[in-house]
């Protein structure tokens, strides 16, 4: 734990300001809020050097455009970082640092859904919820317990320099009332910006489906700090129904798909490394329904089934690989995966044909020697 974070934890009690953050406002020097901003400025420097920030001017500009559409008076003070973490999450620090995790970008089906999530985080920022939460922690816990929370949070699995940021975010998880307030204000801002109001509930229904498929009923860890998913869906749906119909409501699914397309392969690979096959299966099926890169999605469905190995999964993997190849006969990795599964099923002739096709498509494949050995064993 960094010395400056310990010093902040040892700071005395204070009272949170009741007013919203004004555009361009900075806290008074020496105040608890100023100390919190100082900490987050240093954490931002760690984030910048972490190697986990996706450096893409086009993607950054796209997110800035959405934020400025949602909060035009505050957007100049918001600094957005796309962070390479395969979980659904975004966060907003009190000094204007917004994190958008790649798992969120993978899961949002359109710009309207993304806007609702970002608007929710911006509401936390404008309402000064981080400061209120931090003061509440200071007033209710002694320094030793704060230290324990930080060190425990730092071990949740996100290695590298952003560990301190994850730890601080864990400590300052917003209260459920703050989350409800951010939902209400976020929905209002998104609707005022012209986004389709029903998409807020739709993204949460998708997350609920992943949660149900987790095998434990828990799903994403961050959901535990929010109001119950069913409550949130009901509230957002009721609020959306109260919004007058308008013909010009924005979805912009194509815009989101276009700006994230260069990363789809990488993010899907990262998704499988999470080791949550039930959740990943639901996500891949949902992506497939959107007809987004069907060959690529089917390939990763094949990979998921091949790696999981539950009863019937090898047959499912064969079907997925074959669907990937039917959609794109040059999908080399699908031929390789198909061949390896067919070897496990004892279908040597078809396995050999698939692996030979893989080598035809990728003559300089880095695993060529291994594949050639596998082909020999099928003769």
Buried (B, 14 or more C-beta within 10 A) or exposed (E): BBEBBEEBBEBEEBEBBEEBBEEEEEBEEEEBBBBBBBBBEBBBEBBBEBEBBBEBEEBBEBBBEBBBBBBEEBBBBBBBBBBBBBBBBBBBBBBBBBBBBBBBBBBBBBBBBBBBBBBBBBBBBBBBBBBBBBBBBBEEBEEEEBBEBBEEBBEEEBEEBBBBBBBBBBBBBBBEEBBBBBBBBBBBBBBEBEBBBBBBBBBBBBBBBBBBBBEEEEBBEBBEBBBEBEBBBBBBBEBBEEBEEEEEBBBBBEBBBEBBEEBBBBBBEBBBEEEBBBBBBBBBEBBBEEEBBBBBBBBBBBBBBBEBEEEEBBEBBBBBBBBBBEBBEEBBBBBBBBBBBBBEEEBBEBBBBBBBBBBEBBEEBEEEEEBEEBBEEBE
